[in-house]
Every structure is written in C-alpha cells, then in structure tokens.
Amino acid sequence: PVTNRDYSISDRIIRWPDGRDVKMELAIDITERKHNETEKEKLREELLQAKKIEAIGRLAGGVAHDFNNMLQVILGHAEFLLKSLPVDSPLRTNIQPIQDAARHSSNLTRQLLAFARKQTVNPKVLDLNNTVGSMLKMLKRLIGENINLVWNPAEHLWAVKIDPSQVDQILANLTVNARDAISGTGTLSIETRNVVIDRTCCPTSKDITPGEFVMMAVSDTGCGMDQETINNLFEPFFTTKEMGRGTGLGLSTIFGAVKQNNGFINVYSEPGKGSTFKIYFPRCPEVPSGSNEFTNLAPVGGSETILLVEDDPAILGLGRFILEQNGYSVITATSPSEALLKANEHNGHIELLVTDVVMPQMNGRQLMEKISAISPGIKVIYMSGYTADVIAHHGILDKDINFLQKPFSEIAMTNCIRKVLDNGAADKS
C-alpha cells in the first residue's frame, strides 16, 4: 500500500574539480522522526492530564477528612432538629436549607474524590438491568414531564462488579446533562448490551483493552456538541453551562468512576443531532448478589452496650446522642488510651466498638486488637472522613470490614449497627 512520507528538502552547491558549481537538492526521509515527535507530544499531553488528576486528588484528599467531619456535625444536628419539630413548624423552612446545603456539599466532596479516583468504594457483583431499573422513577423526576424516558434492557446481560452508588452517580449526572441539553420536549434513552471487543475494533486506542464488556448507553435528542467540546468534555471544571448552573465536575466524576472500575467511555455527538454516551464495564464471571443495601427507612435501635471512640468532640457528642436516642448504652472516649481505660473499668460486656480509623496513639485496627483482649467476641465498625487510599494505608479496607463513610445519617448509622450486631456483617458504605 502507498503511504505518505515526510521529507526534509535542502539545496546544496557542490563545486566540481573543473571549477563548475552544481546545485543539488538533498531529500532526507524524516517520516519516523515526525512520528516520534507526534508520539512525544501525545505523551506530554497525557502527562499534563495525569498531573491535573493528581492535583485534584491531593486537593480532595487534603480537605476530605476535615470537611466531612464538619459536614457530619451539620447534617446530624439539622436532621435531629427537623425530626423534633412539628410538620407545620415555621422553623422547618429555616432548617431545611441547612440540611440541603450540607448534603450538596457532601455530594461535591464525593465528586472531587470520584474524579481523583480516591473515594471509598464497595464494589458488588451486579446485574446492571436491575440497578438501572430501580433508578427509573428517580430519573423520571430528574428529567421532568416534557422528556420521554425510554428503557431498553438487554436479555441475558452479563454481570459487572462496581459500587452501586457509582452507577447511581453516573446515571444521575448523564441524565441531568441530557435534560439541560434538550430544549422543550425530547427523548432520553438508556440501553444495555453485551459487547465483545477485539483488537481490530480499537487498533489505535490505548484506553480500550480487548475483552468482554457490558455496555450501558445513555442517548438524548438534545442540542449535541461539536468536536472541540467533546475533546474537553472530561476536563475538571470544564462546563458549557452558564454561571451558577454547573461546576464542571459531573462528567469528570463519571470519567473517574469508570476508570476506577477498569472501564472506558465513548462519546458520539454532533451539533443539532443529540449525544450518546457509551460506557463499557468489564464482564464479571461471578453471579450477581442480592441487594445488601439497608432497606429500613427509619432508625432501628437496641439495648446493647457500645464503645464509641472519636477524637473530634463534636462528632463524639453527636454519635452519643444518636445512639442513646435509639436505646443503646454508650461509653465514649476521645482517644484510644481513654477507650482502653474505660473498657477495663467497665463491669459488663461491650458488644460493639465503633471507632474512627485514624487517631493519635494508634489506628482503629490496633485499638480493636487491644479491645478484643479485654472484651472477647466484641464486634467493630470503623468510620472515617478520610479517603480510601489513606484508610487502606492504615490496613482498614479489607474485604469484610464494616465501614461507615462520614458524613452519614442517623438511619445509616443505626441500620449498620443493628446489622453488625445481629449478623456480624454490614455494608462498608
């Protein structure tokens, strides 16, 4: 086959022995050099992108712990204030925005962590058809009555392994973007399909690995995008929305979540012709498990004795309040040494240790080992506002560990505690 070549052309005057000057043209094949320069430029761009991701990751990891601790206190107390007020109380109109703002802030933190691929995740083997199907009512509320939602699930869909909350995150962000892209009436379509990709399908892409995948596509009949917009689509803080309508983190959040699960994304769009996002997750050979999500919509209490260890006094006070309100007997400690002292002094049996992960003196796991010697058979729940990489460094994020990510609600905390006390296991999220 004929291929285009690149040459460097130069003129040169050569004087022959008889005194004549002869002009010659010298052509040097520089095709390989040009190719190498192009590859180097691509590598420079990839390095720049990696540095951006690292910078966001450092920012997110640095603020997540303290920020989530503060949000825990705000959300917890706002929740209890709303719970204590009559439904018709005028004060509710002042407290509800506090709770809403705190929840929005918590979601923003999770978006940063998702983009940086540092959020705490609890992957489960899922049937995407079931997961998407359970979200349809919520998605319909997001898009409104003017947009028709079409759901096309594939039969005999393969399983995938991903945190269900990440699927929720991906679909919610894509749905909101599709809604904003549609002017007036339109259609949003979601479909799933089994896909086998070989090297002939992706000869030039470094991001796509051949194999078996489950594809989830989200399509809209909106305004579409030009190529320049598509090229910048997953950049952090890039947005085409007007000021105040978007943070530019939604699609970068999706990018982070998909990459964290070894998947990839293809985007198809043209101005005036809508957009399609195709997300590919690797096939999981395991059988989808049943739902492990907490199904109780109200706090579930008990009468057991719980040792609560937290070095932040505000969170410690809030945690004690939550547990005592739900019938538990609570022993509190602001440090591991105080926890060990109180465990030794306590006459009865302590059924459960609820402890922060990263504390002065020793981490949560080391404390658990020492407490177990004092109170054999004690169960444990770890909680933290730190990111997953920091927690893993402290040896906490093993497969069967019971974990609560701050900030958490009263319902999440009490249901997790009840499940651990009854069964010895709970979700880690």
MARLUMVEX-574101 format. One record per residue (C-alpha): residue number from 0; residue in one letter; x, y, z. Coordinates in steps of 0.02 Angstrom, whole numbers. Each point is the difference from the previous one (the first is absolute). Example, Ala and Ser with C-alpha at 12.3 -4.5 7.8 and 13.67 -1.06 7.14 Angstrom:
! MARLUMVEX-574101
zase | nukol | X | Y | Z
0 | a | 615 | -225 | 390
1 | s | 69 | 172 | -33
! end
This chain:
! MARLUMVEX-574101
zase | nukol | X | Y | Z
0 | p | 0 | 0 | 0
1 | v | 54 | 178 | -36
2 | t | 38 | 101 | 159
3 | n | 36 | 185 | 17
4 | r | 179 | 41 | 45
5 | d | 77 | 159 | 71
6 | y | 163 | 68 | -70
7 | s | 118 | 141 | 46
8 | i | 59 | 86 | -161
9 | s | 159 | 105 | -5
10 | d | 100 | 81 | -142
11 | r | 186 | -21 | -7
12 | i | 134 | 71 | -119
13 | i | 140 | -122 | -42
14 | r | 157 | 59 | -93
15 | w | 70 | -126 | -121
16 | p | 189 | -19 | -30
17 | d | -13 | 93 | -165
18 | g | -68 | 154 | 90
19 | r | -183 | -19 | -41
20 | d | -131 | 30 | 135
21 | v | -140 | -128 | -1
22 | k | -161 | 27 | 97
23 | m | -70 | -157 | 81
24 | e | -154 | -35 | 102
25 | l | 16 | -116 | 149
26 | a | -157 | -90 | 62
27 | i | 6 | -85 | 170
28 | d | -143 | -115 | 54
29 | i | -59 | 66 | 169
30 | t | -162 | -99 | 11
31 | e | 56 | -99 | 152
32 | r | 66 | 156 | 87
33 | k | -165 | 90 | -28
34 | h | -94 | -151 | 66
35 | n | 110 | -3 | 156
36 | e | -28 | 186 | 28
37 | t | -189 | -26 | -13
38 | e | 9 | -142 | 125
39 | k | 103 | 107 | 119
40 | e | -131 | 138 | -12
41 | k | -137 | -126 | 42
42 | l | 101 | -59 | 149
43 | r | 24 | 180 | 58
44 | e | -189 | 27 | -9
45 | e | -33 | -161 | 96
46 | l | 127 | 52 | 132
47 | l | -83 | 170 | 17
48 | q | -169 | -85 | 22
49 | a | 74 | -118 | 130
50 | k | 70 | 148 | 95
51 | k | -170 | 84 | -1
52 | i | -79 | -158 | 70
53 | e | 136 | -12 | 133
54 | a | -25 | 183 | 49
55 | i | -188 | -25 | 20
56 | g | 34 | -160 | 96
57 | r | 115 | 88 | 122
58 | l | -125 | 140 | 23
59 | a | -143 | -121 | 28
60 | g | 98 | -112 | 116
61 | g | 65 | 147 | 99
62 | v | -169 | 77 | 37
63 | a | -110 | -155 | 5
64 | h | 33 | -52 | 179
65 | d | -27 | 168 | 86
66 | f | -138 | 50 | -119
67 | n | -96 | -162 | 24
68 | n | 19 | 13 | 189
69 | m | -77 | 173 | -2
70 | l | -139 | -57 | -117
71 | q | -35 | -145 | 116
72 | v | -38 | 120 | 143
73 | i | -105 | 117 | -109
74 | l | -101 | -139 | -79
75 | g | -24 | -94 | 163
76 | h | -66 | 146 | 100
77 | a | -107 | 65 | -143
78 | e | -76 | -173 | -15
79 | f | -45 | -5 | 184
80 | l | -69 | 177 | 0
81 | l | -115 | -43 | -145
82 | k | -49 | -163 | 85
83 | s | -48 | 91 | 161
84 | l | -105 | 135 | -83
85 | p | -185 | -18 | -44
86 | v | -36 | -18 | -186
87 | d | -83 | 172 | -4
88 | s | 136 | 90 | 98
89 | p | 60 | 160 | -88
90 | l | 177 | -38 | 61
91 | r | 11 | -144 | -122
92 | t | 15 | 123 | -145
93 | n | 159 | 68 | 82
94 | i | 78 | -168 | 45
95 | q | -39 | -96 | -160
96 | p | 116 | 110 | -108
97 | i | 142 | -36 | 123
98 | q | -23 | -187 | -23
99 | d | -17 | 19 | -190
100 | a | 158 | 106 | -12
101 | a | 99 | -123 | 106
102 | r | -58 | -146 | -107
103 | h | 48 | 96 | -157
104 | s | 172 | 34 | 75
105 | s | 19 | -184 | 41
106 | n | -42 | -46 | -180
107 | l | 126 | 127 | -63
108 | t | 136 | -80 | 106
109 | r | -47 | -171 | -69
110 | q | 10 | 69 | -177
111 | l | 176 | 63 | 32
112 | l | 50 | -168 | 72
113 | a | -83 | -92 | -143
114 | f | 95 | 101 | -129
115 | a | 163 | -32 | 94
116 | r | -49 | -184 | 15
117 | k | 24 | 10 | 188
118 | q | -175 | -21 | 68
119 | t | -38 | -146 | 111
120 | v | -87 | -132 | -104
121 | n | -82 | -165 | 40
122 | p | -12 | -97 | -164
123 | k | -138 | -130 | -18
124 | v | -40 | -124 | -137
125 | l | -151 | 77 | -87
126 | d | -126 | -27 | -137
127 | l | -1 | 174 | -77
128 | n | -178 | -27 | -61
129 | n | -61 | -15 | 180
130 | t | 105 | 148 | 59
131 | v | -58 | 115 | -140
132 | g | -179 | -61 | 14
133 | s | -6 | 47 | 184
134 | m | 52 | 178 | -46
135 | l | -129 | 34 | -135
136 | k | -126 | 89 | 113
137 | m | 134 | 115 | 68
138 | l | 67 | 36 | -175
139 | k | -175 | 43 | -61
140 | r | -14 | 128 | 139
141 | l | 168 | 73 | -51
142 | i | -44 | 26 | -184
143 | g | -178 | 63 | 25
144 | e | -161 | -32 | -95
145 | n | 55 | 75 | -167
146 | i | 133 | -132 | -32
147 | n | -44 | -180 | -41
148 | l | 107 | -133 | 85
149 | v | 28 | -159 | -101
150 | w | 77 | -153 | 83
151 | n | 68 | -142 | -110
152 | p | 81 | -136 | 108
153 | a | 91 | -142 | -86
154 | e | -48 | -179 | 35
155 | h | 124 | -116 | 89
156 | l | 112 | 146 | 47
157 | w | 170 | -46 | 72
158 | a | 45 | 50 | 177
159 | v | 116 | 144 | 45
160 | k | 91 | 43 | 161
161 | i | -22 | 180 | 55
162 | d | -60 | 101 | 149
163 | p | -189 | 26 | -27
164 | s | 17 | 180 | 59
165 | q | 119 | 32 | -146
166 | v | -130 | -62 | -123
167 | d | -125 | 119 | 82
168 | q | 128 | 140 | -14
169 | i | 35 | -34 | -184
170 | l | -183 | -11 | -50
171 | a | -52 | 153 | 101
172 | n | 136 | 109 | -77
173 | l | -35 | -58 | -177
174 | t | -187 | 23 | 24
175 | v | 18 | 178 | 65
176 | n | 116 | 43 | -146
177 | a | -123 | -74 | -124
178 | r | -144 | 97 | 78
179 | d | 97 | 163 | -14
180 | a | 46 | -38 | -182
181 | i | -182 | -26 | -52
182 | s | -99 | 156 | -38
183 | g | -185 | -29 | 26
184 | t | -54 | -179 | -36
185 | g | 115 | -143 | -40
186 | t | 54 | -178 | 38
187 | l | 128 | -76 | 117
188 | s | 43 | -182 | -36
189 | i | 95 | -124 | 108
190 | e | 52 | -170 | -65
191 | t | 113 | -144 | 50
192 | r | 89 | -129 | -107
193 | n | 133 | -135 | 8
194 | v | 150 | 49 | -107
195 | v | 157 | -93 | -52
196 | i | 144 | 113 | -53
197 | d | 153 | -65 | -92
198 | r | 157 | 90 | -55
199 | t | -71 | 34 | -174
200 | c | -133 | 110 | 82
201 | c | 127 | 110 | 89
202 | p | 167 | -6 | -91
203 | t | 52 | 178 | 46
204 | s | -76 | 23 | 172
205 | k | 107 | -25 | 155
206 | d | -151 | 17 | 114
207 | i | -96 | -149 | -69
208 | t | 50 | -177 | 45
209 | p | -71 | -145 | -100
210 | g | -120 | -111 | 96
211 | e | -180 | -27 | 52
212 | f | -96 | 152 | 62
213 | v | -171 | 54 | 54
214 | m | -47 | 160 | -92
215 | m | -119 | 128 | 74
216 | a | -52 | 138 | -122
217 | v | -87 | 163 | 43
218 | s | -65 | 96 | -151
219 | d | -96 | 164 | -17
220 | t | -81 | 102 | -137
221 | g | 77 | 161 | 63
222 | c | 107 | 135 | -80
223 | g | 154 | -110 | -23
224 | m | 183 | 52 | 9
225 | d | 138 | 48 | -120
226 | q | 167 | -92 | -3
227 | e | 91 | 132 | 102
228 | t | -127 | -19 | 141
229 | i | 15 | -189 | -7
230 | n | 190 | 13 | 12
231 | n | -14 | 98 | 163
232 | l | -152 | -90 | 68
233 | f | 83 | -91 | 146
234 | e | 115 | 141 | 53
235 | p | -27 | 50 | 183
236 | f | -103 | 160 | 15
237 | f | -35 | 7 | -187
238 | t | -182 | 45 | -31
239 | t | -105 | 73 | -139
240 | k | -136 | 52 | 121
241 | e | -26 | 178 | 54
242 | m | 71 | 65 | 164
243 | g | -83 | -78 | 152
244 | r | -77 | -147 | -94
245 | g | 146 | -121 | 3
246 | t | 165 | -35 | 88
247 | g | 82 | -90 | -145
248 | l | 27 | -152 | 111
249 | g | -144 | -109 | -59
250 | l | 81 | -81 | -151
251 | s | 173 | -6 | 80
252 | t | -85 | -92 | 143
253 | i | -67 | -127 | -125
254 | f | 172 | -15 | -80
255 | g | 80 | -35 | 169
256 | a | -130 | -129 | 51
257 | v | 11 | -93 | -166
258 | k | 191 | -2 | 2
259 | q | -1 | -57 | 181
260 | n | -97 | -153 | -58
261 | n | 117 | -35 | -149
262 | g | -129 | 57 | -126
263 | f | -1 | 129 | -138
264 | i | -119 | 126 | -83
265 | n | -40 | 42 | -181
266 | v | -94 | 159 | -43
267 | y | -96 | 27 | -162
268 | s | -74 | 171 | -36
269 | e | -25 | 132 | -134
270 | p | -76 | 174 | 14
271 | g | -189 | -13 | -15
272 | k | 1 | -190 | -1
273 | g | 2 | -46 | 184
274 | s | 130 | -97 | 98
275 | t | 35 | -181 | 49
276 | f | 114 | -52 | 142
277 | k | 51 | -183 | -8
278 | i | 79 | -65 | 160
279 | y | 86 | -170 | 2
280 | f | 29 | -101 | 159
281 | p | 102 | -162 | -1
282 | r | -103 | -158 | 13
283 | c | 5 | -84 | 171
284 | p | -7 | -191 | 2
285 | e | -85 | -4 | 170
286 | v | -187 | -13 | 28
287 | p | -86 | 163 | 51
288 | s | -33 | 7 | 186
289 | g | -162 | 53 | 81
290 | s | -20 | 178 | 58
291 | n | 98 | 40 | 158
292 | e | -64 | 175 | 15
293 | f | -87 | 52 | 159
294 | t | -186 | -14 | -30
295 | n | -63 | 77 | 163
296 | l | -60 | 177 | -24
297 | a | 2 | 39 | 186
298 | p | 135 | -19 | 135
299 | v | 7 | -171 | 82
300 | g | 52 | 0 | 182
301 | g | 56 | -123 | 132
302 | s | 58 | -18 | 179
303 | e | 180 | -60 | -19
304 | t | 153 | 87 | 70
305 | i | 105 | 92 | -130
306 | l | 174 | 74 | 22
307 | l | 10 | 156 | -111
308 | v | 175 | 67 | -34
309 | e | 21 | 165 | -95
310 | d | 132 | 136 | 23
311 | d | -115 | 138 | -63
312 | p | -105 | 55 | 151
313 | a | -144 | 66 | -108
314 | i | -19 | -164 | -94
315 | l | 21 | -99 | 161
316 | g | -143 | 97 | 80
317 | l | -109 | -22 | -154
318 | g | 35 | -186 | -9
319 | r | -41 | -24 | 183
320 | f | -163 | 96 | -22
321 | i | -50 | -108 | -150
322 | l | 36 | -162 | 91
323 | e | -82 | 47 | 164
324 | q | -154 | 64 | -91
325 | n | -15 | -174 | -75
326 | g | 14 | -93 | 166
327 | y | 183 | -49 | 6
328 | s | 113 | 12 | 152
329 | v | 150 | 104 | -55
330 | i | 178 | 14 | 64
331 | t | 94 | 143 | -83
332 | a | 187 | 32 | -18
333 | t | 97 | 137 | -89
334 | s | 160 | -103 | -20
335 | p | 55 | -182 | -11
336 | s | 82 | 8 | 173
337 | e | -161 | 64 | 77
338 | a | -98 | -136 | -90
339 | l | 115 | -136 | 70
340 | l | -14 | 73 | 175
341 | k | -190 | 7 | -6
342 | a | -12 | -175 | -75
343 | n | 104 | -67 | 146
344 | e | -107 | 91 | 128
345 | h | -166 | -56 | -74
346 | n | -79 | -143 | 97
347 | g | -118 | -68 | -133
348 | h | 28 | -62 | -178
349 | i | 28 | 124 | -142
350 | e | -84 | -67 | -156
351 | l | 64 | 124 | -129
352 | l | 145 | 119 | -32
353 | v | -35 | 146 | -116
354 | t | 164 | 88 | -32
355 | d | 80 | 131 | -111
356 | v | 136 | -71 | -112
357 | v | 141 | 127 | 13
358 | m | 36 | 63 | 175
359 | p | 149 | 51 | 107
360 | q | 93 | -139 | 94
361 | m | -67 | -144 | -107
362 | n | -120 | -31 | -144
363 | g | -171 | -80 | 12
364 | r | 59 | -175 | -44
365 | q | 136 | 1 | 133
366 | l | -128 | 60 | 127
367 | m | -118 | -141 | -50
368 | e | 137 | -129 | 30
369 | k | 29 | 65 | 176
370 | i | -185 | 19 | 40
371 | s | -32 | -180 | -57
372 | a | 119 | -61 | 136
373 | i | -103 | 93 | 130
374 | s | -172 | -41 | -70
375 | p | 8 | -163 | -101
376 | g | -126 | -17 | -140
377 | i | -25 | 188 | -20
378 | k | -51 | 56 | -176
379 | v | 64 | 157 | -87
380 | i | -53 | 136 | -121
381 | y | 130 | 118 | -68
382 | m | -45 | 177 | -52
383 | s | 101 | 137 | -85
384 | g | -5 | 158 | -103
385 | y | 166 | -44 | -79
386 | t | 13 | -60 | -179
387 | a | 18 | -182 | -48
388 | d | 187 | 5 | -35
389 | v | 38 | 70 | 173
390 | i | -113 | -127 | 85
391 | a | 77 | -143 | -98
392 | h | 172 | 59 | 55
393 | h | -57 | -29 | 180
394 | g | -55 | -178 | -41
395 | i | -187 | 29 | 20
396 | l | -79 | -27 | -170
397 | d | 3 | -190 | -6
398 | k | -139 | -97 | -86
399 | d | -112 | -37 | 149
400 | i | 29 | 156 | 104
401 | n | -154 | 96 | 61
402 | f | 27 | 181 | -50
403 | l | -99 | 163 | 13
404 | q | 56 | 144 | -110
405 | k | -25 | 172 | 78
406 | p | -113 | 92 | -12
407 | f | -137 | -128 | 35
408 | s | -181 | 18 | 55
409 | e | -84 | -65 | 156
410 | i | -87 | -134 | -104
411 | a | 163 | -57 | -80
412 | m | 88 | -11 | 167
413 | t | -137 | -89 | 97
414 | n | -38 | -123 | -141
415 | c | 184 | -42 | -19
416 | i | 18 | -28 | 188
417 | r | -155 | -108 | 8
418 | k | 58 | -105 | -147
419 | v | 174 | -28 | 74
420 | l | -69 | -43 | 171
421 | d | -126 | -122 | -73
422 | n | 103 | -78 | -138
423 | g | 179 | 54 | 24
424 | a | 7 | 82 | -172
425 | a | -59 | 158 | -85
426 | d | 32 | 107 | -151
427 | k | 159 | 102 | 2
428 | s | -81 | 156 | -71
! end
